[in-house]
Amino acid sequence: EKVDIINDAMEVVFGSTWVQLNEMPDEEATAVLKMTVDLAKFVKDQLSKYKPGDMTTSTRLRNRLAYLSSLFQAAFIFCTHLQINPKDFPNAQKEIAVPTLVMELKDALEALKPKPKEQELKEKLKEILDMMGNLLGSMPKPAAGASADPLKDAQAYQKSLGTAKTSDELNGTLKMLMSSTEKKVLDLLFSKDGFDAIFKALAKVKKADTDQVYRTFPELLKFVAEHRPSALEAVGDKLLDVYMPMPLDFAPPKPLVDVLVEKSPALTVKLWGKVDVWFKAVKAGKGSAMYDARIYNVMHALEAMPKVLLEKDLEDFCKKVKELTEMGKGTSLEDTLKSAAVVALRSVLSRDKSRIPANVVDWVKELKAGDGYSKSAAEGFIDAYEGRSLAGAYEQINELNTRFKEACVDMDSLKAYVDENVSDLKDFIASVAKKLPMPVKFTTEQKFLVKKAILLHFECQAPTRTRYCALAGGATYTTETLEWSRWLKMGLSAAKLGKAVLSADAITDMPGVVDQVKGLYNMYKKEDGEDFLSFISEPFLTSEEQDKLLNQLRAANFFQKFQYDNQTANWLCANCACIYLKAGADRSAASLEAAASHPEVELPFPSLKLEGEGAGLQDRAENVVGAALEVKKTTGACCSLFGMNLCTTDDGELNLG
């Protein structure tokens, strides 16, 4: 009678409802899950007492499985919650991370052979086996070092691959394969035989396109790439045959590809050889809701590949990137795809510029005429392609600045060091000249001082001015900039070398370049700004700082009015550049005159004046606000280094005055 009463009570508790563990404190959830694990161990140990056809043992087992099934259901719901909030319930999730126990119990239950009269037990077995599959699919991995016998666990996981019947069960098993990095475990699970077991399980289990298996399998490959890349290479061809056709919508391939580029270049090259599989999948999805995302996922995955590709593969890469971008024409991600394509091409540029086909370069130039992020990306690419990229010199510049700072402790030592190290200044200007145009004059007036701007004057540097020069007779093109402090640092080097003049009423009587720069600096800086010696102790601008000056010139449409001529290593006005280009290698006066008279020559500025609308109001506003936001992220001491005299008012707002 007591047993019946207890049994009825247990059925009410576990059969009619289940425990909502995620609504409990961590301590209570841990206790319930400990009871669940203990009951699972007990049931597993007691299975030997079951006798097929014996209704007494059959009923007893059926009841225990009923209780355990309800507890497993509660655990499954709890584990599903952990997938969304993995940091919740730290103690409870450790308690339920017992995949080996569940797998072994599952195998033991599947081996039972109830007689026809044990219908209730049969039904309960099916119910709990389904629930255990669900639980394995959502169960967290055991913490590293938590297992007393990792190899035994690995053997259980491998066995479970062969018995997995659902995608959830397979997904959970794949996750468990990443539980240990011990050598003996990796040797077992990721041998050729181990991978064969994984491939067979993936082929056997029926899956939908949105199954978690398609997320977990790439994660598993990432895990192996990080801990045993040679294992992937040993099964490379078969692995790619399994992986490449997997859905692109649900599991973006970029994270895996990035790891392969770093850890297994050889496998990355093999993957590139099969990339048409992805392109076919993209084309097949045209018109679907996920078409845009599918194109983007492939483009994003390709970005890092040029790091390991060579020669013809790099050429093919450029063509494929352009082809993929054109597939996205008219989609919601068109501009994003163009930007991503240019980023990918920058990787090729850093590897081997000669491998970028001319039609691809022309295509990027066309993007400069557009708008959005792709326009900026295209401008940066063409700058780099034509030698105006300012990246790559950071270490050299940092070393120069360090030496300069160490030597200059006061104004006298600063002047002496500048006089004694003119060669450093010369080398710096030479390295920057083809990337960043150098003004021939830096000037200021009171009205520009008020808004913290400086005037930059540029001349046409053509060795032989053509009759169509837009800056004849010593004329200069003038633009103003708020990046006064950076240009002032450039002015120190340029003026010392006699390539530029510093001009302002306040420095008229100052004889030396250093004193002139100091005078200009003191005119601009705020009272609480850094002293001049601190400011000028790093006169060599980093690549990032130079980029900001380059962007400012671009905003003023400078590069529509001037072009760099590689043969003469000078910046020419657009008219002279056009004629010099037509003249080719012969730059004699006669050749230039003939080129100027050629009927195919179309002068960019036929009025012979560099007129035309500069950066629009919106562009200028975006330029200033962008700089303001960047400065706001730094300390106040950085204001002058960012070339804008920004300060914070009492109400916490930025003052651009």
SEKOLNU-801461 format. One line per 4 residues: number of its first residue (from 0); for each residue x, y, z of C-alpha. Coordinates in Angstrom, 1 decimal. Example, Ala and Ser with C-alpha at 12.3 -4.5 7.8 and 13.67 -1.06 7.14 Angstrom:
0 = 12.3 -4.5 7.8 ~ 13.7 -1.1 7.1
END
This chain:
0 = 0.0 0.0 0.0 ~ 2.8 2.5 0.8 ~ 4.5 1.7 -2.5 ~ 1.3 2.4 -4.4
4 = 0.8 5.7 -2.5 ~ 4.4 6.8 -3.2 ~ 4.1 5.7 -6.8 ~ 0.9 7.7 -7.3
8 = 2.5 10.8 -5.8 ~ 5.6 10.5 -8.0 ~ 3.4 10.2 -11.1 ~ 1.5 13.3 -10.1
12 = 4.7 15.3 -9.6 ~ 6.7 14.0 -12.6 ~ 3.9 12.9 -15.0 ~ 1.6 15.8 -14.9
16 = 4.2 18.6 -14.9 ~ 7.9 19.2 -14.8 ~ 10.2 21.4 -12.8 ~ 11.0 24.8 -14.3
20 = 14.7 24.9 -13.3 ~ 15.4 28.2 -15.0 ~ 13.0 29.9 -12.6 ~ 15.0 28.6 -9.6
24 = 18.1 29.9 -7.9 ~ 21.3 28.3 -9.1 ~ 21.7 26.4 -5.9 ~ 18.2 24.8 -6.1
28 = 18.5 24.0 -9.8 ~ 21.9 22.3 -9.1 ~ 20.2 20.1 -6.4 ~ 17.4 19.0 -8.8
32 = 19.9 18.2 -11.5 ~ 22.1 16.3 -9.1 ~ 19.0 14.2 -8.2 ~ 18.4 13.7 -12.0
36 = 22.0 12.5 -12.5 ~ 21.8 10.2 -9.4 ~ 18.6 8.7 -10.7 ~ 20.1 8.1 -14.1
40 = 23.0 6.3 -12.6 ~ 20.7 4.2 -10.4 ~ 18.5 3.2 -13.3 ~ 21.5 2.3 -15.4
44 = 22.9 0.1 -12.5 ~ 19.5 -1.6 -12.0 ~ 18.9 -2.5 -15.6 ~ 20.7 -5.9 -15.0
48 = 17.7 -6.8 -12.7 ~ 15.2 -6.4 -15.5 ~ 13.9 -9.7 -16.9 ~ 12.0 -9.6 -20.2
52 = 8.4 -10.8 -19.7 ~ 8.6 -10.4 -15.9 ~ 5.8 -7.9 -15.2 ~ 7.1 -7.1 -11.7
56 = 10.5 -5.9 -12.9 ~ 8.9 -4.5 -16.1 ~ 6.5 -2.3 -14.1 ~ 9.2 -1.2 -11.7
60 = 11.5 -0.2 -14.6 ~ 8.6 1.5 -16.4 ~ 7.9 3.7 -13.3 ~ 11.5 4.6 -12.9
64 = 11.8 5.6 -16.5 ~ 8.6 7.7 -16.2 ~ 10.2 9.7 -13.3 ~ 13.5 10.0 -15.1
68 = 11.9 11.0 -18.4 ~ 10.2 13.9 -16.7 ~ 13.4 15.0 -15.0 ~ 15.2 14.7 -18.4
72 = 12.5 16.9 -19.9 ~ 13.1 19.5 -17.2 ~ 16.8 19.3 -17.9 ~ 16.3 19.6 -21.6
76 = 14.3 22.8 -21.2 ~ 16.9 24.1 -18.8 ~ 19.7 23.3 -21.3 ~ 17.8 25.1 -24.1
80 = 17.8 28.2 -21.9 ~ 21.5 27.9 -21.4 ~ 22.0 28.0 -25.2 ~ 20.5 31.4 -25.1
84 = 22.1 32.6 -21.9 ~ 25.3 30.4 -21.5 ~ 26.6 32.3 -18.5 ~ 23.5 31.6 -16.3
88 = 23.5 28.9 -13.6 ~ 27.3 28.2 -13.6 ~ 26.9 25.4 -11.0 ~ 23.8 23.8 -12.3
92 = 25.2 23.5 -15.9 ~ 28.3 21.7 -14.6 ~ 26.0 19.2 -12.8 ~ 24.0 18.3 -16.0
96 = 27.1 18.2 -18.3 ~ 27.2 14.4 -18.2 ~ 27.0 13.3 -21.9 ~ 28.8 10.0 -21.3
100 = 26.3 8.9 -18.7 ~ 23.3 9.7 -20.9 ~ 24.9 8.1 -23.9 ~ 25.7 4.9 -22.0
104 = 22.2 4.7 -20.5 ~ 20.7 5.3 -23.9 ~ 22.7 2.5 -25.4 ~ 21.7 0.2 -22.6
108 = 18.0 1.0 -22.9 ~ 18.1 0.5 -26.7 ~ 19.5 -3.0 -26.1 ~ 16.4 -4.0 -24.1
112 = 14.0 -6.4 -25.7 ~ 10.6 -6.2 -24.0 ~ 8.0 -8.8 -24.7 ~ 4.7 -7.9 -26.5
116 = 2.8 -7.9 -23.2 ~ 5.1 -5.1 -21.9 ~ 3.4 -2.5 -24.0 ~ 3.6 0.2 -21.3
120 = 7.4 -0.3 -21.0 ~ 7.8 -0.1 -24.7 ~ 6.0 3.2 -24.9 ~ 8.0 4.6 -22.0
124 = 11.3 3.4 -23.6 ~ 10.4 5.3 -26.8 ~ 9.5 8.4 -24.9 ~ 12.7 8.5 -22.8
128 = 15.0 7.6 -25.7 ~ 13.5 10.6 -27.7 ~ 14.0 12.8 -24.6 ~ 17.6 11.7 -24.1
132 = 18.3 12.5 -27.8 ~ 16.9 16.0 -27.2 ~ 18.9 16.4 -24.0 ~ 22.1 15.4 -25.7
136 = 21.5 17.9 -28.4 ~ 21.3 20.8 -26.0 ~ 23.5 19.7 -23.1 ~ 26.6 21.9 -22.4
140 = 30.0 20.4 -22.9 ~ 31.8 19.2 -19.7 ~ 34.3 21.7 -18.4 ~ 37.9 21.1 -19.3
144 = 39.4 18.8 -16.7 ~ 36.0 17.8 -15.3 ~ 36.1 14.3 -16.6 ~ 37.9 11.6 -14.6
148 = 38.5 9.6 -17.8 ~ 38.5 11.8 -21.0 ~ 39.5 8.9 -23.2 ~ 36.5 6.8 -22.0
152 = 34.3 9.7 -22.7 ~ 35.7 10.1 -26.2 ~ 35.0 6.5 -26.9 ~ 31.4 7.0 -25.8
156 = 31.1 10.0 -28.0 ~ 32.5 8.1 -31.0 ~ 30.0 5.2 -30.3 ~ 27.2 7.7 -30.1
160 = 28.0 9.0 -33.6 ~ 27.2 5.6 -35.0 ~ 23.8 5.3 -33.1 ~ 22.6 8.9 -33.5
164 = 19.2 8.9 -35.1 ~ 18.2 12.6 -35.1 ~ 20.0 15.8 -36.0 ~ 19.6 17.1 -32.5
168 = 21.3 14.0 -31.1 ~ 24.1 14.2 -33.7 ~ 24.5 17.9 -33.0 ~ 25.0 17.3 -29.3
172 = 27.5 14.5 -30.0 ~ 29.5 16.8 -32.3 ~ 29.7 19.4 -29.6 ~ 31.0 16.8 -27.1
176 = 33.8 15.9 -29.5 ~ 35.2 19.4 -28.6 ~ 35.3 18.7 -24.9 ~ 39.0 17.8 -24.5
180 = 42.3 18.8 -26.0 ~ 44.3 15.9 -24.6 ~ 46.6 14.3 -27.1 ~ 45.1 10.8 -26.7
184 = 41.6 12.1 -27.2 ~ 42.5 14.1 -30.3 ~ 44.4 11.0 -31.7 ~ 41.2 8.9 -31.3
188 = 38.5 11.3 -32.4 ~ 40.3 13.0 -35.3 ~ 42.2 10.1 -36.9 ~ 41.1 9.1 -40.4
192 = 38.8 6.5 -38.9 ~ 37.5 9.1 -36.5 ~ 36.6 11.5 -39.3 ~ 35.1 8.7 -41.3
196 = 32.7 8.1 -38.4 ~ 31.8 11.8 -38.4 ~ 31.2 11.8 -42.2 ~ 29.1 8.7 -42.0
200 = 26.9 10.1 -39.2 ~ 26.4 13.3 -41.2 ~ 25.4 11.4 -44.3 ~ 23.0 9.1 -42.4
204 = 21.0 11.5 -40.2 ~ 18.3 13.4 -42.0 ~ 18.7 17.2 -41.6 ~ 16.8 20.4 -42.5
208 = 18.6 23.4 -44.0 ~ 18.3 25.2 -40.7 ~ 19.6 22.4 -38.4 ~ 22.1 23.3 -35.7
212 = 24.4 20.6 -37.1 ~ 25.3 23.0 -39.9 ~ 26.6 25.5 -37.3 ~ 28.2 22.9 -35.0
216 = 30.2 21.0 -37.7 ~ 32.2 24.2 -38.8 ~ 32.8 24.9 -35.2 ~ 34.2 21.4 -34.8
220 = 36.5 21.9 -37.8 ~ 37.7 25.2 -36.3 ~ 38.4 23.3 -33.1 ~ 40.5 20.7 -34.9
224 = 42.2 23.4 -37.0 ~ 43.3 25.1 -33.8 ~ 44.5 22.0 -32.0 ~ 45.3 19.4 -34.7
228 = 45.5 21.1 -38.2 ~ 47.4 18.1 -39.6 ~ 44.3 16.0 -39.0 ~ 42.2 18.1 -41.3
232 = 44.9 18.1 -44.0 ~ 45.0 14.2 -43.9 ~ 41.3 14.1 -44.9 ~ 41.2 17.4 -46.8
236 = 39.5 16.3 -50.0 ~ 36.8 14.3 -48.4 ~ 36.3 16.9 -45.7 ~ 35.7 19.6 -48.3
240 = 33.4 17.4 -50.2 ~ 31.2 17.1 -47.1 ~ 31.6 20.7 -45.9 ~ 31.4 22.9 -49.1
244 = 27.8 21.9 -50.1 ~ 26.4 22.7 -46.6 ~ 23.9 25.6 -46.5 ~ 25.5 29.1 -46.6
248 = 22.5 31.0 -45.1 ~ 22.5 29.4 -41.7 ~ 26.2 29.0 -41.0 ~ 28.5 31.8 -42.4
252 = 31.8 30.2 -43.5 ~ 34.1 33.1 -42.6 ~ 35.1 32.1 -39.0 ~ 36.3 28.7 -40.3
256 = 38.0 30.1 -43.4 ~ 39.9 32.7 -41.3 ~ 41.2 30.0 -38.9 ~ 42.2 27.8 -41.9
260 = 44.1 30.6 -43.5 ~ 46.1 31.0 -40.2 ~ 46.5 27.3 -39.3 ~ 46.3 25.4 -42.5
264 = 47.2 27.3 -45.6 ~ 47.4 24.1 -47.7 ~ 43.8 23.2 -46.9 ~ 42.7 26.8 -47.6
268 = 44.2 26.5 -51.1 ~ 42.3 23.3 -51.6 ~ 39.1 25.0 -50.4 ~ 39.7 27.8 -53.0
272 = 39.9 25.2 -55.7 ~ 36.4 24.1 -54.8 ~ 34.9 27.6 -54.3 ~ 32.7 27.2 -57.4
276 = 30.5 25.1 -55.2 ~ 29.6 28.2 -53.2 ~ 29.1 30.3 -56.3 ~ 26.7 27.7 -57.7
280 = 24.8 27.7 -54.4 ~ 24.6 31.5 -54.6 ~ 23.2 31.4 -58.1 ~ 20.7 28.7 -57.2
284 = 19.3 30.9 -54.4 ~ 18.5 33.9 -56.7 ~ 15.1 35.2 -55.9 ~ 15.0 33.6 -52.4
288 = 14.7 35.6 -49.2 ~ 18.2 34.7 -48.2 ~ 19.9 35.5 -51.5 ~ 21.5 38.7 -50.3
292 = 22.8 37.2 -47.2 ~ 24.2 34.2 -49.1 ~ 26.2 36.4 -51.4 ~ 27.5 38.4 -48.5
296 = 28.5 35.3 -46.5 ~ 30.6 34.0 -49.4 ~ 32.2 37.5 -50.0 ~ 33.0 37.8 -46.3
300 = 34.6 34.4 -46.3 ~ 36.9 35.1 -49.2 ~ 38.4 38.3 -47.7 ~ 41.4 36.6 -46.0
304 = 42.2 34.0 -48.7 ~ 44.7 36.1 -50.7 ~ 47.2 35.7 -47.8 ~ 47.8 32.1 -48.9
308 = 47.1 32.3 -52.6 ~ 49.8 32.6 -55.3 ~ 50.1 33.8 -58.9 ~ 47.2 32.7 -61.0
312 = 45.0 31.9 -58.0 ~ 45.3 35.6 -57.1 ~ 44.2 36.7 -60.5 ~ 41.3 34.3 -60.4
316 = 40.4 35.6 -56.9 ~ 40.1 39.2 -58.2 ~ 37.8 38.0 -61.1 ~ 35.7 35.9 -58.7
320 = 35.3 38.8 -56.3 ~ 34.1 41.1 -59.1 ~ 31.8 38.4 -60.3 ~ 30.3 37.9 -56.9
324 = 29.7 41.6 -56.5 ~ 27.9 41.8 -59.8 ~ 25.6 39.0 -58.6 ~ 24.5 41.3 -55.8
328 = 23.6 44.2 -58.2 ~ 20.2 45.6 -57.2 ~ 20.0 43.8 -53.8 ~ 19.7 45.5 -50.5
332 = 23.4 44.7 -49.8 ~ 24.8 46.1 -53.0 ~ 26.9 48.8 -51.5 ~ 28.0 46.5 -48.6
336 = 29.1 43.9 -51.2 ~ 31.1 46.4 -53.1 ~ 32.9 47.6 -50.0 ~ 33.6 44.0 -49.0
340 = 35.0 43.3 -52.5 ~ 37.4 46.2 -52.3 ~ 38.6 45.1 -48.9 ~ 39.3 41.7 -50.4
344 = 41.1 43.2 -53.3 ~ 43.3 45.2 -50.9 ~ 44.5 41.9 -49.6 ~ 45.6 41.0 -53.1
348 = 47.3 44.4 -53.5 ~ 49.4 43.8 -50.4 ~ 50.5 40.4 -51.8 ~ 51.1 41.0 -55.5
352 = 49.9 44.2 -57.2 ~ 50.7 42.8 -60.7 ~ 48.1 40.0 -60.3 ~ 45.2 42.4 -60.2
356 = 43.7 42.5 -63.8 ~ 43.4 45.9 -65.4 ~ 39.6 45.5 -65.9 ~ 39.2 44.9 -62.1
360 = 41.2 48.1 -61.4 ~ 39.0 50.0 -63.8 ~ 35.9 48.6 -62.1 ~ 37.1 49.8 -58.7
364 = 37.8 53.3 -60.2 ~ 34.1 53.3 -61.4 ~ 33.1 52.7 -57.8 ~ 34.7 56.0 -56.8
368 = 31.9 57.8 -58.8 ~ 29.3 56.2 -56.6 ~ 28.3 56.9 -53.0 ~ 28.1 55.1 -49.7
372 = 30.8 53.1 -48.0 ~ 32.0 51.6 -51.3 ~ 33.1 55.0 -52.6 ~ 35.4 55.6 -49.7
376 = 36.7 52.0 -49.9 ~ 37.4 52.4 -53.6 ~ 39.2 55.7 -53.1 ~ 41.4 54.0 -50.5
380 = 42.2 51.2 -52.8 ~ 43.1 53.4 -55.7 ~ 45.3 55.5 -53.4 ~ 47.1 52.4 -52.4
384 = 47.3 51.0 -56.0 ~ 48.7 54.3 -57.3 ~ 51.2 54.6 -54.5 ~ 49.4 57.0 -52.2
388 = 48.7 54.4 -49.4 ~ 50.2 55.6 -46.1 ~ 50.3 52.2 -44.4 ~ 53.4 50.2 -43.7
392 = 55.8 52.8 -42.4 ~ 54.7 52.9 -38.8 ~ 57.7 51.1 -37.3 ~ 60.2 53.3 -39.1
396 = 58.3 56.5 -38.2 ~ 58.0 55.3 -34.6 ~ 61.8 54.8 -34.4 ~ 62.5 58.2 -35.8
400 = 60.1 59.8 -33.3 ~ 61.7 57.9 -30.4 ~ 65.2 59.1 -31.4 ~ 63.9 62.7 -31.8
404 = 62.2 62.7 -28.4 ~ 65.2 61.3 -26.6 ~ 67.6 63.9 -28.1 ~ 65.4 67.0 -27.6
408 = 65.1 68.0 -24.0 ~ 65.0 71.7 -24.5 ~ 64.8 74.3 -27.4 ~ 68.5 74.4 -27.9
412 = 68.9 70.7 -28.2 ~ 65.8 70.6 -30.5 ~ 67.4 73.2 -32.8 ~ 70.7 71.4 -32.8
416 = 69.1 68.0 -33.5 ~ 67.1 69.4 -36.4 ~ 70.2 70.9 -37.9 ~ 72.3 67.7 -37.5
420 = 69.6 65.3 -38.8 ~ 68.4 67.0 -41.9 ~ 68.9 63.7 -43.7 ~ 66.1 62.1 -41.6
424 = 63.7 64.9 -42.5 ~ 64.7 64.6 -46.1 ~ 64.1 60.8 -46.1 ~ 60.7 61.3 -44.4
428 = 59.5 63.9 -46.9 ~ 60.7 61.7 -49.8 ~ 58.8 58.7 -48.5 ~ 55.7 60.7 -48.0
432 = 55.8 62.9 -51.1 ~ 54.2 60.6 -53.6 ~ 51.5 59.7 -51.2 ~ 50.8 63.0 -49.5
436 = 51.2 66.3 -51.5 ~ 53.5 68.8 -49.7 ~ 52.3 72.5 -49.7 ~ 54.8 75.1 -50.8
440 = 53.5 77.5 -48.2 ~ 51.7 77.4 -44.9 ~ 49.9 80.7 -44.0 ~ 47.3 82.0 -41.5
444 = 45.2 85.1 -41.0 ~ 43.3 86.3 -38.0 ~ 40.0 85.0 -39.3 ~ 41.4 81.5 -39.7
448 = 43.0 81.6 -36.3 ~ 39.5 82.1 -34.8 ~ 38.2 78.8 -36.2 ~ 41.6 77.1 -35.8
452 = 42.3 76.6 -39.5 ~ 45.4 76.9 -41.5 ~ 45.9 77.7 -45.2 ~ 47.8 75.3 -47.4
456 = 49.2 76.5 -50.7 ~ 50.0 74.0 -53.5 ~ 51.8 74.7 -56.8 ~ 52.1 72.7 -60.0
460 = 55.4 70.9 -59.7 ~ 55.8 70.1 -63.4 ~ 59.5 70.5 -64.3 ~ 58.4 72.1 -67.6
464 = 55.1 73.9 -67.4 ~ 52.8 73.3 -70.3 ~ 51.0 76.2 -72.0 ~ 47.8 74.9 -70.5
468 = 49.1 74.8 -66.9 ~ 46.3 75.8 -64.5 ~ 48.8 77.4 -62.1 ~ 51.0 79.4 -64.4
472 = 53.0 82.4 -63.3 ~ 53.7 81.3 -59.7 ~ 50.0 80.9 -58.9 ~ 49.0 78.4 -56.1
476 = 45.9 76.4 -55.3 ~ 44.8 77.2 -51.7 ~ 42.7 75.1 -49.4 ~ 42.0 75.5 -45.7
480 = 42.2 72.7 -43.1 ~ 41.3 72.2 -39.5 ~ 44.0 69.6 -39.2 ~ 46.4 72.5 -38.4
484 = 48.6 70.6 -35.9 ~ 49.4 67.7 -38.2 ~ 50.2 70.0 -41.1 ~ 52.3 72.1 -38.8
488 = 54.5 69.1 -38.1 ~ 54.8 68.5 -41.8 ~ 55.7 72.1 -42.2 ~ 58.7 71.7 -39.9
492 = 60.3 69.2 -42.2 ~ 59.3 70.9 -45.4 ~ 60.4 74.4 -44.4 ~ 63.8 73.1 -43.0
496 = 64.5 71.5 -46.4 ~ 63.5 74.7 -48.2 ~ 60.5 73.0 -49.8 ~ 57.9 75.3 -48.1
500 = 57.5 78.7 -46.4 ~ 55.8 79.4 -43.1 ~ 54.0 82.7 -43.2 ~ 52.2 84.8 -40.5
504 = 52.5 88.3 -39.2 ~ 53.5 87.0 -35.7 ~ 56.5 85.1 -37.0 ~ 57.8 87.6 -39.5
508 = 60.9 88.4 -37.5 ~ 61.7 84.9 -36.4 ~ 64.9 83.7 -38.2 ~ 64.9 79.9 -37.7
512 = 62.4 77.3 -38.9 ~ 62.0 75.8 -35.4 ~ 61.2 79.2 -33.9 ~ 58.7 79.9 -36.7
516 = 56.9 76.6 -36.1 ~ 56.9 77.3 -32.4 ~ 55.4 80.7 -33.1 ~ 52.6 79.3 -35.2
520 = 51.9 76.5 -32.7 ~ 51.5 79.0 -29.9 ~ 49.1 81.0 -32.0 ~ 46.8 78.0 -32.4
524 = 47.0 76.1 -29.2 ~ 44.7 76.6 -26.2 ~ 46.2 77.8 -23.0 ~ 45.8 74.4 -21.5
528 = 47.3 72.6 -24.5 ~ 50.6 70.8 -24.3 ~ 53.8 72.8 -24.5 ~ 55.6 73.2 -27.8
532 = 58.5 70.9 -27.0 ~ 56.1 68.0 -26.2 ~ 54.1 68.7 -29.4 ~ 57.1 68.8 -31.7
536 = 59.0 65.9 -30.1 ~ 57.3 63.5 -32.5 ~ 57.5 65.4 -35.8 ~ 57.2 62.4 -38.0
540 = 53.5 61.6 -38.6 ~ 52.4 58.0 -38.3 ~ 50.6 56.4 -41.2 ~ 47.2 56.9 -39.4
544 = 47.9 60.6 -39.0 ~ 49.0 61.0 -42.6 ~ 45.8 59.2 -43.6 ~ 43.8 61.9 -41.9
548 = 45.5 64.6 -43.9 ~ 45.0 62.6 -47.1 ~ 41.3 62.3 -46.3 ~ 41.1 66.1 -45.7
552 = 42.6 66.7 -49.1 ~ 40.2 64.2 -50.7 ~ 37.3 66.0 -49.1 ~ 38.5 69.3 -50.7
556 = 38.6 67.5 -54.2 ~ 42.4 68.0 -54.3 ~ 43.0 64.8 -56.2 ~ 40.6 65.9 -59.0
560 = 42.9 68.9 -59.5 ~ 46.4 67.4 -59.0 ~ 47.9 64.0 -60.0 ~ 51.2 62.4 -59.0
564 = 53.6 61.8 -61.9 ~ 55.8 58.7 -61.2 ~ 58.4 59.6 -63.8 ~ 59.1 63.1 -62.4
568 = 58.1 62.2 -58.8 ~ 56.1 65.4 -58.6 ~ 52.5 66.5 -58.2 ~ 51.2 68.2 -61.4
572 = 48.1 70.2 -61.9 ~ 45.4 68.1 -63.7 ~ 46.0 69.9 -67.0 ~ 49.8 69.3 -67.1
576 = 49.3 65.7 -65.9 ~ 47.0 65.0 -68.8 ~ 49.6 66.4 -71.3 ~ 52.5 64.6 -69.6
580 = 50.6 61.4 -69.8 ~ 50.0 61.8 -73.5 ~ 53.7 62.7 -74.0 ~ 54.8 59.3 -72.6
584 = 58.4 58.8 -71.7 ~ 59.7 61.8 -73.8 ~ 59.2 64.8 -71.6 ~ 61.1 67.3 -73.7
588 = 59.6 70.7 -74.4 ~ 58.9 69.7 -78.0 ~ 57.2 66.5 -77.0 ~ 55.1 68.2 -74.4
592 = 54.1 70.9 -76.9 ~ 53.1 68.2 -79.4 ~ 51.1 66.4 -76.8 ~ 49.3 69.6 -75.8
596 = 48.2 70.1 -79.4 ~ 47.0 66.5 -79.8 ~ 43.3 66.4 -80.7 ~ 42.6 63.5 -78.3
600 = 43.8 65.6 -75.3 ~ 40.8 66.8 -73.2 ~ 41.9 69.3 -70.6 ~ 40.2 68.7 -67.2
604 = 40.2 72.5 -66.6 ~ 40.0 74.2 -70.0 ~ 39.6 77.6 -68.3 ~ 43.1 77.2 -67.0
608 = 41.9 77.7 -63.4 ~ 41.5 75.1 -60.8 ~ 38.0 76.2 -60.1 ~ 35.0 74.1 -59.4
612 = 33.0 73.1 -56.4 ~ 35.0 71.7 -53.6 ~ 33.6 69.3 -51.0 ~ 29.9 69.9 -50.5
616 = 28.5 71.2 -47.3 ~ 27.4 67.8 -46.2 ~ 30.8 66.3 -46.9 ~ 32.5 69.0 -44.9
620 = 30.1 68.6 -42.1 ~ 30.6 64.8 -42.0 ~ 34.4 65.4 -42.1 ~ 34.3 67.7 -39.1
624 = 31.7 65.7 -37.1 ~ 33.6 62.5 -37.8 ~ 36.8 64.0 -36.5 ~ 34.9 65.4 -33.5
628 = 33.5 62.0 -32.5 ~ 36.9 60.4 -32.8 ~ 38.4 63.1 -30.5 ~ 35.6 62.7 -28.0
632 = 36.8 59.1 -27.5 ~ 40.2 60.2 -26.5 ~ 41.5 62.4 -23.7 ~ 41.6 66.1 -23.8
636 = 45.4 66.0 -24.2 ~ 45.0 64.4 -27.6 ~ 43.0 67.3 -29.0 ~ 45.9 69.1 -30.7
640 = 47.3 65.9 -32.1 ~ 44.0 65.3 -33.9 ~ 44.3 68.6 -35.6 ~ 41.1 70.2 -34.2
644 = 41.0 72.4 -31.2 ~ 38.1 70.6 -29.5 ~ 37.3 71.1 -25.9 ~ 34.5 70.0 -23.6
648 = 32.2 72.7 -22.2 ~ 30.6 72.7 -18.8 ~ 27.5 70.8 -20.1 ~ 29.7 68.1 -21.5
652 = 29.2 69.0 -25.2 ~ 32.0 69.4 -27.7 ~ 32.9 72.9 -28.7 ~ 34.1 73.1 -32.3
656 = 35.1 76.8 -32.1
END
